[in-house]
């Protein structure tokens, strides 16, 4: 292992030193197509989340559910996250025991069943509110499986030269899904009957069905295969997808040895136990980053925008289903652009710079949002209302610029393999707890104290920025195995594989099943 960031990029490989284009590399092209299945799962999450905010502007949806109160809507939304809270530990166990793909399978199946139930809400004689709430429970139980495990797959599957960008694009697909849902909801807002919400809801089914079928063809991650002693399959994966079929590819051989040694050392030190997750200074630091990112992601004020934006617009005098859904449709397009722009900068900016810079900008926008809302309430000025909408758009832009590329990938890459699923389980549970609070409390708080509620987020955003400065670690340029050194120092389980060995042309080879690997056991040195 080399402690120099980006050292792996000097190891001979078509995409590192060979100057090849990924779309001309058959192995990487096929792998990236498989990865797109995970993207569709996140787009489905974004689509669904945006729908609920849009439905609250539709009289037909409220009528189908028996005109529920704000509290009832809050309970319904909270049930989605409570279900995810209960299933998060199961997702972690399934992922480590039977593989990452099973979590995507269940998520897609739950989305399909939830869509069917929600689509029949409001049918004559049926309990509209009860059916739609049951739909949210089933849907939510599956989303936690997808949200927890998808970031892990996007760290463990891609070619190392593409890992950061591919992982960074994950949440951009949430914005894409939200964009599609917002425009579908806007178009259907002109329908006066129950199909105004049924059509957008039913359109989730094709995405869920695609994920359910397509995930069967996605390979398991090489690190999971190796952790189960299936080294031949792990090597075959690396050869096929990272080495474009070349069993003597230098980078493939390096990756294999690096993964093998890291997992072996973690097992020898019993790093895969729950007690170890809290026992070492390095792991406690990792958990601090998990809690920091999940709080930034879920307690920054954006949850109100995504789920209760209709109430926000009503506060500043913007009413009517067409106006509210139209503004939301434009907003989702804007946030989609923000997430994509953020993904293009993730390899150009350092992690800490991107996190703290975006959060400082978000605080400034939050202040502008609060001031413009207060100004409208006091004066009723149209200019204050329009300024508030602009601030709302900038709020989401600043958030998605950093959330898109980092809030699903940063904490995942900081977690070592043995605690990755467990750490993401803690992330998932914490996210659901905060989301339950957001779903129930936000609606009531906005109705009770209006714009003043955003002062709470002014305080939390400031505290989060301070924590970023104190806790965030710079991981730019390192491989997943090398990042362990940043947390554990000399006690790291990171493998001691010398990069220089793989920059040479001659190797002593040995067979691992049908695949070939380099024997470096006699010459490896610590750095």
C-alpha positions in Angstrom: 0.0 0.0 0.0 1.1 3.5 -0.7 0.2 6.5 1.5 0.4 8.8 -1.5 -3.1 9.7 -2.7 -3.8 8.4 -6.2 -0.8 6.1 -6.3 -3.0 3.3 -7.7 -3.5 5.5 -10.9 0.1 4.8 -11.8 -0.4 1.0 -11.9 -0.7 -0.2 -15.6 -4.3 -0.5 -16.7 -6.4 0.5 -19.7 -8.2 3.2 -17.7 -5.2 4.4 -15.6 -2.0 4.5 -17.7 -3.3 3.1 -20.9 -5.4 6.2 -21.8 -8.4 4.2 -22.7 -12.0 5.5 -22.6 -14.4 3.7 -20.4 -17.1 3.5 -23.0 -14.6 1.7 -25.3 -13.7 -0.8 -22.6 -16.2 -3.7 -22.8 -15.7 -4.8 -19.2 -16.2 -1.4 -17.7 -19.0 -0.6 -20.1 -20.9 -3.7 -19.0 -20.2 -3.0 -15.3 -21.4 0.5 -15.5 -24.7 -0.7 -17.1 -25.2 -3.0 -14.1 -24.5 -0.1 -11.8 -27.2 1.9 -13.5 -29.7 -0.6 -11.9 -28.8 0.9 -8.5 -29.2 4.3 -10.0 -32.8 3.5 -11.0 -33.5 2.3 -7.5 -32.5 5.7 -6.2 -34.5 7.5 -8.9 -37.5 5.6 -7.7 -36.9 6.8 -4.2 -36.7 10.4 -5.4 -39.8 10.0 -7.5 -41.8 8.6 -4.6 -40.6 11.3 -2.1 -41.5 14.1 -4.5 -45.0 12.7 -5.1 -46.1 13.0 -1.5 -45.2 16.7 -1.4 -47.1 17.2 -4.7 -50.2 15.2 -3.6 -50.8 17.7 -0.8 -51.7 20.3 -3.4 -54.3 18.1 -5.0 -57.9 18.3 -3.7 -58.7 14.9 -5.2 -55.9 13.2 -3.2 -57.2 14.8 0.0 -60.8 13.7 -0.8 -59.7 10.1 -1.6 -58.1 10.0 1.8 -61.1 11.5 3.6 -59.6 15.0 4.0 -57.0 14.1 6.6 -55.8 16.7 9.1 -52.2 18.0 9.2 -51.6 15.7 12.1 -53.0 12.7 10.2 -50.8 13.5 7.2 -47.8 13.8 9.5 -48.6 10.4 11.0 -48.9 8.9 7.5 -45.6 10.3 6.4 -43.9 9.2 9.6 -45.2 5.7 9.1 -43.0 5.5 6.0 -39.9 6.2 8.0 -40.9 4.1 11.1 -41.1 1.1 8.8 -37.6 1.8 7.5 -36.4 2.3 11.1 -37.6 -1.2 12.0 -36.2 -2.9 8.9 -32.8 -1.3 8.9 -31.1 -3.9 11.2 -32.5 -6.6 8.9 -31.0 -5.0 5.9 -27.5 -4.9 7.5 -27.7 -8.6 8.4 -29.0 -9.7 5.0 -26.3 -7.7 3.2 -23.5 -9.3 5.2 -25.0 -12.7 5.3 -26.5 -13.3 1.8 -25.1 -10.5 -0.3 -25.8 -6.9 -1.3 -28.2 -7.8 -4.2 -30.9 -9.2 -1.9 -31.4 -5.8 -0.4 -32.2 -4.3 -3.8 -34.5 -7.2 -4.6 -36.6 -6.6 -1.5 -36.6 -2.9 -2.0 -38.0 -3.3 -5.5 -40.6 -5.8 -4.4 -41.8 -3.6 -1.5 -42.1 -0.7 -3.9 -44.1 -2.7 -6.3 -46.5 -4.0 -3.6 -46.8 -0.5 -2.1 -47.6 1.1 -5.4 -50.5 -1.4 -5.9 -52.0 -0.6 -2.5 -51.7 3.1 -2.9 -53.2 3.1 -6.3 -56.5 1.6 -5.1 -56.9 4.1 -2.3 -60.1 6.0 -2.7 -61.9 3.2 -4.6 -65.6 3.0 -3.6 -66.0 1.3 -0.2 -62.2 1.3 0.5 -60.5 3.0 3.4 -58.5 5.6 1.4 -56.4 6.8 4.3 -55.8 3.3 5.7 -54.8 1.9 2.3 -52.5 4.8 1.5 -50.8 4.6 4.9 -50.3 0.8 4.5 -48.8 1.6 1.1 -46.3 4.0 2.8 -45.4 1.4 5.4 -44.6 -1.3 2.8 -42.8 1.2 0.6 -40.8 2.5 3.5 -39.7 -0.9 4.7 -38.0 -1.4 1.4 -36.5 2.0 0.9 -34.2 1.5 4.0 -32.8 -1.7 2.3 -32.0 0.3 -0.9 -30.6 3.4 0.8 -28.3 1.6 3.2 -26.9 -0.9 0.7 -26.8 1.0 -2.6 -24.0 3.3 -1.4 -21.9 0.3 -0.4 -22.4 -1.3 -3.8 -21.3 1.9 -5.5 -18.1 1.9 -3.5 -17.3 -1.8 -4.0 -18.3 -2.4 -7.6 -16.8 0.4 -9.8 -13.4 0.5 -11.4 -11.1 2.4 -8.9 -10.6 5.3 -11.4 -14.3 5.8 -11.5 -15.4 5.0 -8.0 -15.6 8.6 -6.7 -17.7 9.9 -9.6 -20.0 6.9 -9.8 -20.7 7.0 -6.1 -21.1 10.7 -6.3 -23.7 10.4 -9.0 -25.9 8.2 -6.8 -28.0 10.9 -5.3 -28.2 12.9 -8.6 -30.6 10.1 -9.5 -32.8 11.0 -6.6 -33.1 14.5 -8.1 -33.8 13.0 -11.5 -36.7 10.9 -10.0 -38.0 13.9 -8.1 -37.9 15.9 -11.4 -39.9 13.3 -13.2 -42.5 13.1 -10.4 -42.9 16.8 -10.1 -43.6 17.3 -13.8 -46.0 14.3 -13.9 -47.8 15.7 -10.8 -47.9 19.1 -12.5 -49.5 17.7 -15.6 -52.0 15.5 -13.7 -53.0 18.5 -11.5 -55.3 19.5 -14.3 -57.2 16.3 -13.9 -60.2 16.9 -11.5 -60.8 13.3 -10.3 -58.7 10.7 -8.4 -56.6 9.9 -11.4 -54.7 13.1 -10.7 -52.8 11.2 -8.0 -53.3 7.6 -9.2 -51.5 8.1 -12.5 -48.3 9.5 -11.0 -48.4 6.8 -8.3 -49.0 3.9 -10.7 -46.0 5.0 -12.8 -43.7 3.9 -10.0 -44.5 0.3 -10.9 -42.4 0.0 -14.1 -39.3 1.3 -12.3 -39.8 -1.1 -9.4 -40.4 -4.0 -11.8 -37.3 -3.2 -13.8 -35.1 -3.2 -10.6 -36.6 -6.5 -9.5 -35.7 -8.1 -12.8 -32.5 -6.4 -13.7 -30.8 -6.9 -10.3 -30.7 -10.6 -11.1 -27.9 -9.9 -13.6 -25.8 -7.6 -11.5 -22.7 -9.3 -10.1 -22.0 -9.4 -6.4 -19.2 -7.1 -5.1 -15.7 -8.7 -5.1 -15.1 -7.7 -1.5 -18.2 -9.5 -0.3 -17.3 -12.6 -2.4 -13.8 -12.5 -0.9 -15.1 -12.2 2.7 -17.0 -15.4 2.1 -13.9 -17.3 0.9 -15.0 -17.1 -2.7 -11.7 -15.8 -4.0 -11.9 -17.3 -7.4 -15.2 -15.5 -8.1 -13.8 -12.3 -6.7 -10.8 -12.6 -9.0 -13.0 -13.5 -12.0 -15.0 -10.3 -11.3 -11.9 -8.1 -11.3 -10.5 -9.7 -14.4 -13.7 -9.4 -16.3 -14.9 -5.9 -15.3 -11.7 -4.0 -14.1 -9.2 -5.7 -16.4 -11.3 -6.1 -19.5 -10.7 -9.9 -19.5 -6.9 -9.7 -18.9 -5.9 -12.0 -16.0 -2.4 -10.4 -15.9 -3.6 -6.8 -15.7 -1.4 -5.0 -13.1 -4.2 -3.1 -11.4 -6.4 -6.2 -11.1 -3.6 -8.1 -9.4 -3.0 -5.2 -7.1 -6.7 -4.8 -6.2 -7.0 -8.5 -5.5 -4.0 -8.6 -3.2 -5.1 -5.4 -1.4 -8.6 -6.6 -0.8 -7.4 -10.0 0.3 -5.0 -8.7 2.8 -7.3 -6.1 4.2 -10.2 -8.6 4.8 -7.7 -11.1 6.2 -6.3 -8.6 8.7 -9.8 -7.4 9.7 -10.9 -11.0 10.4 -7.8 -11.8 12.4 -8.4 -8.7 14.6 -12.1 -9.5 14.8 -13.0 -6.2 13.3 -16.3 -7.6 12.1 -17.8 -7.8 15.6 -20.3 -5.2 17.0 -18.1 -4.4 19.9 -15.2 -3.4 17.7 -17.5 -0.8 16.1 -17.2 1.2 19.3 -14.0 -0.2 20.8 -11.3 1.6 18.8 -10.6 5.3 18.4 -10.6 5.0 14.7 -14.0 3.4 14.6 -15.5 5.9 17.0 -14.2 8.6 14.7 -15.9 6.8 11.7 -19.2 6.8 13.7 -18.8 10.5 14.4 -18.7 11.1 10.7 -21.7 8.8 10.1 -23.7 10.8 12.7 -22.5 14.1 11.3 -23.4 13.3 7.7 -26.8 11.8 8.6 -27.7 14.9 10.6 -26.6 17.2 7.7 -28.6 15.1 5.3 -31.9 15.0 7.3 -31.9 17.9 9.7 -31.0 20.8 7.5 -34.4 22.1 6.6 -34.6 20.5 3.2 -37.0 17.9 4.5 -39.6 20.6 4.9 -39.1 21.7 1.3 -39.4 18.2 -0.2 -42.5 17.1 1.8 -44.3 20.3 2.9 -43.3 22.8 0.3 -47.0 23.5 -0.3 -47.3 24.8 3.2 -44.2 27.0 2.7 -45.7 28.5 -0.5 -49.0 29.1 1.3 -47.2 31.0 4.0 -46.1 33.5 1.5 -49.4 33.8 -0.3 -48.8 31.4 -3.3 -51.7 29.1 -3.5 -53.5 26.9 -6.1 -52.5 23.4 -7.3 -51.2 24.5 -10.6 -49.0 27.2 -9.2 -47.6 25.1 -6.4 -47.0 22.0 -8.4 -45.5 24.1 -11.2 -43.0 25.8 -8.9 -42.1 22.4 -7.5 -41.5 21.0 -11.0 -39.1 23.9 -11.7 -37.4 23.4 -8.4 -36.7 19.7 -9.0 -35.2 20.5 -12.4 -33.0 23.1 -10.6 -31.9 20.6 -7.9 -31.2 17.9 -10.5 -28.8 20.3 -12.2 -27.2 21.1 -8.8 -26.6 17.4 -8.0 -25.0 16.8 -11.5 -22.8 19.9 -11.1 -21.7 18.7 -7.7 -20.8 15.3 -9.1 -18.6 16.9 -11.7 -16.7 18.8 -9.0 -16.3 15.9 -6.6 -12.9 14.9 -8.1 -11.8 18.5 -8.4 -12.5 19.7 -4.9 -11.2 18.3 -1.6 -13.9 16.7 0.6 -13.6 19.1 3.4 -13.6 22.1 1.1 -16.8 20.9 -0.6 -18.5 20.1 2.7 -17.7 23.2 4.5 -18.0 25.6 1.6 -21.5 24.3 0.7 -22.7 24.4 4.3 -21.5 28.0 4.8 -23.4 29.0 1.6 -26.5 27.1 2.9 -26.4 29.1 6.2 -26.4 32.4 4.3 -29.4 31.2 2.1 -31.2 30.1 5.3 -30.9 33.6 6.7 -32.2 35.1 3.5 -35.1 32.6 3.5 -36.1 33.5 7.1 -35.8 37.2 6.5 -37.9 37.2 3.3 -40.6 35.0 4.9 -40.8 37.3 8.0 -40.9 40.3 5.7 -43.9 38.9 3.8 -45.8 38.1 7.0 -45.2 41.6 8.3 -45.9 43.6 5.1 -47.6 41.3 2.6 -45.2 42.6 -0.1 -45.2 40.6 -3.3 -41.5 41.2 -3.7 -40.9 39.4 -0.3 -42.9 36.4 -1.5 -40.9 36.1 -4.7 -37.7 36.5 -2.9 -38.7 33.7 -0.6 -39.3 31.4 -3.6 -35.8 32.3 -4.9 -34.3 31.6 -1.5 -36.1 28.3 -1.5 -34.5 27.4 -4.9 -31.1 28.4 -3.7 -31.6 26.5 -0.5 -32.0 23.2 -2.4 -29.2 24.1 -4.9 -26.6 24.5 -2.1 -27.8 21.4 -0.4 -27.9 19.1 -3.5 -24.6 20.4 -4.7 -22.9 18.6 -1.8 -25.6 16.1 -0.9 -25.6 14.6 -4.5 -21.9 13.6 -4.5 -21.0 13.2 -0.9 -23.9 12.5 1.5 -24.2 8.9 0.4 -20.6 8.2 -0.4 -18.4 10.0 2.1 -19.4 8.1 5.2 -19.4 4.8 3.2 -15.8 5.2 2.1 -14.7 6.1 5.6 -16.1 2.8 7.0 -13.7 -0.2 6.6 -15.1 -3.3 5.0 -15.9 -5.2 8.2 -18.0 -2.4 9.7 -19.4 -0.9 6.5 -22.8 -2.6 6.6 -23.1 -2.1 10.4 -22.1 1.5 10.1 -24.6 2.1 7.4 -27.2 0.4 9.5 -26.6 3.0 12.2 -26.7 5.7 9.5 -30.1 4.2 8.3 -31.6 4.0 11.8 -30.5 7.5 12.7 -31.9 8.8 9.4 -35.2 7.2 10.0 -35.5 8.6 13.5 -34.8 12.1 12.3 -37.2 11.6 9.4 -40.0 10.4 11.7 -39.5 13.7 13.6 -39.4 15.7 10.4 -42.5 14.0 9.0 -44.7 14.6 12.0 -43.3 17.7 13.7 -42.6 19.8 10.7 -46.1 20.1 9.5 -47.4 21.0 12.9 -44.6 23.5 13.6 -45.0 25.3 10.3 -48.8 25.6 11.0 -48.1 26.9 14.6 -45.2 29.3 14.3 -44.7 29.7 10.5 -41.4 31.2 9.3 -39.9 31.3 12.9 -39.5 27.5 12.7 -36.6 28.0 10.2 -34.6 29.7 12.9 -34.2 26.3 14.5 -32.4 25.2 11.3 -30.2 28.4 11.3 -28.8 27.1 14.6 -28.4 23.5 13.6 -26.7 24.4 10.3 -24.2 26.5 12.2 -23.5 23.7 14.7 -23.1 21.2 11.8 -20.5 23.5 10.1 -18.4 23.6 13.3 -18.6 19.8 13.5 -17.5 19.4 9.9 -14.4 21.4 10.8 -13.6 19.3 13.8 -14.5 15.8 12.5 -14.3 15.6 8.7 -11.3 13.7 7.3 -9.8 14.4 3.9 -10.1 11.1 1.9 -9.5 12.4 -1.6 -7.4 10.2 -3.8 -7.2 7.1 -1.6 -8.5 3.6 -2.3 -11.1 2.2 0.1 -8.4 0.1 1.8 -6.0 3.0 2.1 -8.5 5.2 3.8 -8.2 3.0 6.9 -4.8 4.6 7.6 -6.3 8.0 8.0 -8.4 6.7 11.0 -6.3 3.9 12.5 -2.7 5.0 11.9 -0.2 2.4 12.7 -3.0 0.1 14.0 -4.6 0.1 10.6 -5.8 -3.1 8.9 -4.9 -1.5 5.6 -2.9 -4.0 3.5 0.8 -3.5 3.0 1.1 -3.9 -0.7 3.8 -2.0 -2.4 2.6 -0.1 -5.5 6.0 -0.1 -7.1 5.9 -3.9 -7.5 2.9 -3.5 -9.9 4.6 -0.9 -12.0 7.1 -3.5 -13.2 6.5 -5.8 -16.1 7.6 -9.1 -14.7 5.6 -11.0 -12.0 5.8 -14.4 -10.3 2.3 -15.8 -10.9 0.3 -18.5 -9.2 -3.1 -19.9 -9.9 -6.2 -19.1 -8.0 -8.8 -21.5 -9.5 -9.0 -20.4 -13.1 -7.6 -16.9 -12.5 -4.0 -15.8 -12.0 -2.7 -13.5 -9.3 0.7 -12.2 -8.3 2.5 -13.8 -5.4 3.8 -10.8 -3.4 3.9 -12.5 0.0 7.7 -12.8 -0.1 8.4 -9.3 -1.2 5.7 -7.1 0.3 7.0 -4.3 2.6 5.3 -1.9 4.9 5.2 1.7 4.1 
